[in-house]
């Protein structure tokens, strides 16, 4: 039987790669140079995990002790460098890779909190923090409005769903690699569908209206 540590490592590395690609795609769109692409990919890919490990008092964070975590950002920057000229029209790629990373990181962050002995609520919160932390740092570094705070988009809610399902599956004793894949797919589908259909959560004050929204609201399908 595959140990939980192996499952965590592979889920983490795949999530790192997906977030790294999102960082490199944003760097290309902002016309950063290759070094800037690598740095933004690293920030997006490793930021959430570093925040998680600091909160869990894991010193130093695993991203700085395992060289395997440095390979995905380099690979992502190289792929975008050679392929971006042929995919730059498809702006949804950044969302797709970001959603994939979100789906995996909300699971790994939650599992690491569980194995550290945290209570279920804390595990869910750390899962969400791991999932959204890298994207938040990526957007701030690139001088973009963070997706986390975009009132026309849903970003953290799918991560909450994934972290909650992971915590539930673990405490029911049914968590496995297959269950992890199903949860990641649910989070990915939720995030992408919400983006495509323009779903959003209510504003902080009832009665406020979203800027640019017409009488029909923000319900159009995005390209």
Secondary structure, DSSP 8 states (H G I E B T S, - for coil): ---HHHHHHHHHHHHHHHHHHHHHHHHHHTT--HHHHHHHHHHHHHHHHHHHHHHTT-SS-GGGT-THHHHHHHHHHHHHHHHHHHHTT-THHHHHHHHHHHHHHHHHHHHHHHHTT--HHHHHHHHHHHHHHHHHHHHHHTT---GGG-TTS--HHHHHHHHHHHHHHHHHT---HHHHHHHHHHHHHHHHHHHHHT-----SSTT---TT--TT-S-----
